[in-house]
Amino acid sequence: MRFQETLLAGRLIERYKRFLADVELDSGEVVTAHCANPGAMMGLKEPGSRVFLSRASNPNRKLKYNWEFVEVAAGGGPLQLIGINTSRPNLLVAEALQEGRLAPFAGYDRVRPEVKYGRNSRVDFLLEKNGEAPCYLEVKNCHLMREAGFAEFPDCVAARSAKHLYELADMAAQGARAALVYVIQMDAERFDVARDIDPAYDKAFRHALASGVESYAYACRITPEEVTIDRPVRIVTPR
């Protein structure tokens, strides 16, 4: 996914009220950007951190900028760009599905986003092919790294995400294919659930796996010009 315009670089002044971030751009101008991330953003919101903003596509929007990346030494590793915009993973997965770059989901004829299912939920993507069971595909954004190379999800209590896991488990029990994709918006070698942060999510994840839900994790390649799903990452959840 290439950005339409060059991202604006600056330094983070403060992230506050969850969805707001004040940034001093390299030009010296101070702007308020939308922070599309409801999580704790552990290690990613330190004042003075190098950040990159995109311009909002809607000229009438109150906040004219979106916070896209922050550059940090996550988990004590080397400096790297980390994507914090949680609206990006679905776009990245849609792009990868269209281009046939997600091998476990190749061969489907139709890809429909935001389809109602289960108990008043919407699945991120429903993949369909005549003569085959549908595939319910849920996407999660991952940006937590407390140990170099080791990505984790979630970074706060994620009750809604746990609910999605139970919904996927129900679909698998009914004979459909169900899968979970963690889009790791950074470089990583391993992935696991942050069970110390949210034990309920860990319980739901294990229930989903036991019910036949598939799980995959992919690291992203990030530059100030583009972000793209790059390669699969090993999931190391103990059985």
C-alpha positions as CSV (number, residue, x, y, z in Angstrom):
1,M,0.0,0.0,0.0
2,R,1.7,3.1,-1.2
3,F,0.8,6.5,0.2
4,Q,-0.6,9.0,-2.2
5,E,1.5,11.8,-0.8
6,T,4.9,12.0,1.0
7,L,4.4,11.4,4.8
8,L,5.2,14.3,7.1
9,A,7.9,13.7,9.7
10,G,8.1,15.2,13.2
11,R,8.4,14.5,16.9
12,L,5.7,13.4,19.2
13,I,4.7,15.9,21.8
14,E,1.9,13.9,23.5
15,R,-0.7,11.3,22.8
16,Y,-3.9,12.0,24.8
17,K,-7.6,11.2,25.0
18,R,-6.7,8.0,23.2
19,F,-7.3,9.3,19.7
20,L,-5.4,12.6,19.7
21,A,-1.7,13.2,19.3
22,D,0.2,16.5,19.2
23,V,3.2,16.5,16.9
24,E,5.9,19.1,16.1
25,L,6.6,18.7,12.4
26,D,10.1,19.1,11.0
27,S,9.0,22.4,9.7
28,G,8.4,23.6,13.2
29,E,4.6,23.7,12.9
30,V,2.7,22.0,15.7
31,V,-0.4,19.9,14.6
32,T,-2.9,17.6,16.1
33,A,-3.2,14.3,14.4
34,H,-5.8,11.5,14.7
35,C,-4.5,8.5,16.5
36,A,-6.5,5.6,15.1
37,N,-5.5,3.2,17.9
38,P,-7.6,2.6,21.0
39,G,-4.9,0.4,22.6
40,A,-2.3,1.1,25.3
41,M,0.5,1.6,22.7
42,M,3.1,0.4,25.2
43,G,6.5,1.8,24.3
44,L,5.1,3.7,21.3
45,K,4.0,7.0,22.7
46,E,7.0,8.5,24.4
47,P,7.4,12.2,23.9
48,G,10.2,13.1,21.5
49,S,9.7,9.9,19.4
50,R,10.1,10.2,15.6
51,V,6.7,9.9,14.0
52,F,5.2,10.1,10.5
53,L,1.8,11.5,9.6
54,S,-0.3,11.3,6.5
55,R,-2.8,13.9,5.3
56,A,-6.5,13.1,5.7
57,S,-8.2,12.3,2.4
58,N,-11.3,14.2,3.4
59,P,-10.6,17.9,3.2
60,N,-13.6,18.7,5.4
61,R,-12.4,16.5,8.3
62,K,-11.6,18.4,11.5
63,L,-8.3,16.6,12.1
64,K,-6.2,17.0,8.9
65,Y,-3.5,14.4,9.8
66,N,-3.3,10.7,10.6
67,W,-0.6,9.3,12.8
68,E,0.9,6.4,10.7
69,F,4.3,5.3,12.1
70,V,6.6,5.7,15.0
71,E,10.3,4.9,15.0
72,V,11.4,3.1,18.2
73,A,13.8,0.4,19.4
74,A,11.0,-2.0,20.2
75,G,11.8,-4.5,22.8
76,G,15.4,-3.3,23.0
77,G,16.0,-4.2,19.4
78,P,17.2,-1.9,16.5
79,L,15.3,1.2,15.6
80,Q,12.4,0.4,13.3
81,L,9.2,1.9,12.0
82,I,6.1,0.6,13.6
83,G,2.6,1.1,12.2
84,I,0.1,2.2,14.8
85,N,-2.8,3.0,12.6
86,T,-5.3,0.2,13.2
87,S,-7.3,1.0,10.2
88,R,-4.5,-0.1,7.9
89,P,-4.4,-3.9,8.4
90,N,-7.8,-4.6,6.7
91,L,-6.6,-2.6,3.7
92,L,-3.3,-4.5,3.6
93,V,-5.1,-7.9,3.8
94,A,-7.5,-6.8,1.0
95,E,-4.6,-5.8,-1.2
96,A,-2.7,-9.1,-0.5
97,L,-5.8,-11.2,-1.1
98,Q,-6.4,-9.4,-4.5
99,E,-2.8,-10.0,-5.5
100,G,-2.8,-13.6,-4.3
101,R,0.0,-13.0,-1.8
102,L,-1.6,-14.9,1.1
103,A,-1.1,-18.5,0.2
104,P,-3.5,-20.0,2.8
105,F,-6.3,-18.1,1.2
106,A,-5.6,-18.5,-2.5
107,G,-8.2,-19.8,-4.9
108,Y,-11.4,-18.1,-3.7
109,D,-13.6,-16.5,-6.3
110,R,-15.2,-13.8,-4.2
111,V,-14.0,-11.7,-1.3
112,R,-16.6,-9.7,0.6
113,P,-15.7,-7.3,3.4
114,E,-17.7,-6.5,6.5
115,V,-20.3,-9.3,6.3
116,K,-22.8,-9.8,9.1
117,Y,-22.6,-13.2,10.9
118,G,-22.9,-14.9,14.2
119,R,-24.4,-13.0,17.1
120,N,-24.7,-9.5,15.8
121,S,-21.1,-9.3,14.5
122,R,-19.4,-8.5,11.2
123,V,-16.5,-10.6,9.9
124,D,-13.7,-8.6,8.3
125,F,-13.7,-10.8,5.1
126,L,-15.9,-13.6,3.8
127,L,-14.1,-15.7,1.2
128,E,-16.3,-17.7,-1.1
129,K,-15.9,-20.3,-3.9
130,N,-18.6,-22.4,-5.6
131,G,-18.7,-25.9,-4.2
132,E,-16.6,-25.1,-1.1
133,A,-17.3,-24.0,2.4
134,P,-17.0,-20.3,3.0
135,C,-14.0,-18.9,4.9
136,Y,-14.6,-16.4,7.7
137,L,-11.5,-14.3,8.0
138,E,-10.8,-12.0,10.9
139,V,-7.9,-9.5,10.9
140,K,-6.1,-8.1,14.0
141,N,-3.5,-5.4,14.1
142,C,-0.3,-6.1,16.2
143,H,2.2,-3.5,17.3
144,L,3.3,-4.7,20.7
145,M,6.9,-5.8,21.1
146,R,8.3,-6.2,24.7
147,E,11.2,-8.4,23.6
148,A,13.2,-7.9,20.4
149,G,11.7,-9.8,17.5
150,F,8.8,-11.1,19.6
151,A,5.4,-9.6,18.6
152,E,2.4,-10.0,20.9
153,F,-1.4,-9.2,20.9
154,P,-3.3,-7.6,22.5
155,D,-1.6,-4.6,24.3
156,C,-4.7,-4.1,26.5
157,V,-7.8,-6.0,27.5
158,A,-9.6,-6.8,24.3
159,A,-13.0,-8.1,25.1
160,R,-14.4,-7.3,21.6
161,S,-11.6,-9.3,20.0
162,A,-12.2,-12.2,22.3
163,K,-15.9,-12.2,21.3
164,H,-14.8,-12.4,17.7
165,L,-12.8,-15.6,18.5
166,Y,-15.8,-17.3,19.9
167,E,-17.8,-16.3,16.9
168,L,-15.2,-17.8,14.6
169,A,-15.2,-21.0,16.7
170,D,-18.9,-21.2,16.2
171,M,-18.5,-20.9,12.4
172,A,-15.9,-23.7,12.4
173,A,-18.2,-25.9,14.5
174,Q,-20.9,-25.4,11.9
175,G,-18.6,-26.7,9.1
176,A,-17.3,-23.4,7.7
177,R,-13.6,-22.5,7.5
178,A,-12.6,-19.8,10.0
179,A,-9.3,-18.1,10.3
180,L,-7.5,-15.3,12.1
181,V,-4.7,-13.2,10.6
182,Y,-2.5,-11.0,12.8
183,V,-1.0,-8.2,10.8
184,I,2.3,-7.3,12.6
185,Q,3.0,-3.7,11.5
186,M,6.7,-4.1,12.2
187,D,9.6,-6.6,11.7
188,A,9.2,-9.7,13.9
189,E,10.4,-13.3,14.1
190,R,7.8,-14.8,16.5
191,F,4.3,-14.1,17.6
192,D,2.2,-15.1,20.6
193,V,-0.8,-13.9,22.7
194,A,0.0,-11.5,25.5
195,R,-1.7,-13.7,28.1
196,D,-0.4,-11.7,31.0
197,I,-2.2,-8.6,29.7
198,D,-5.5,-10.3,28.8
199,P,-6.0,-13.9,30.2
200,A,-9.6,-13.9,28.8
201,Y,-8.3,-13.3,25.3
202,D,-5.8,-16.1,25.7
203,K,-8.7,-18.4,26.8
204,A,-10.7,-17.4,23.8
205,F,-7.7,-17.9,21.5
206,R,-7.1,-21.4,22.8
207,H,-10.8,-22.3,22.5
208,A,-10.8,-21.1,18.9
209,L,-7.7,-23.2,18.0
210,A,-9.3,-26.2,19.6
211,S,-12.4,-25.6,17.6
212,G,-10.6,-25.7,14.3
213,V,-10.0,-22.0,13.8
214,E,-6.7,-21.4,11.8
215,S,-4.3,-18.7,12.9
216,Y,-1.6,-16.9,10.9
217,A,0.7,-14.0,11.6
218,Y,2.5,-11.8,9.0
219,A,5.2,-9.2,9.5
220,C,5.1,-6.0,7.4
221,R,7.7,-4.2,5.4
222,I,7.5,-0.5,6.3
223,T,9.0,2.6,4.7
224,P,7.9,6.2,4.7
225,E,6.6,5.6,1.2
226,E,4.6,2.3,1.7
227,V,3.6,-0.5,4.0
228,T,3.0,-4.0,2.7
229,I,2.5,-7.5,4.2
230,D,5.9,-9.1,3.8
231,R,6.3,-12.6,5.2
232,P,4.7,-15.2,7.6
233,V,5.8,-15.2,11.2
234,R,5.9,-18.3,13.4
235,I,3.2,-18.4,16.1
236,V,4.7,-19.9,19.3
237,T,1.6,-20.3,21.5
238,P,2.3,-23.3,23.8
239,R,-0.2,-26.1,23.6
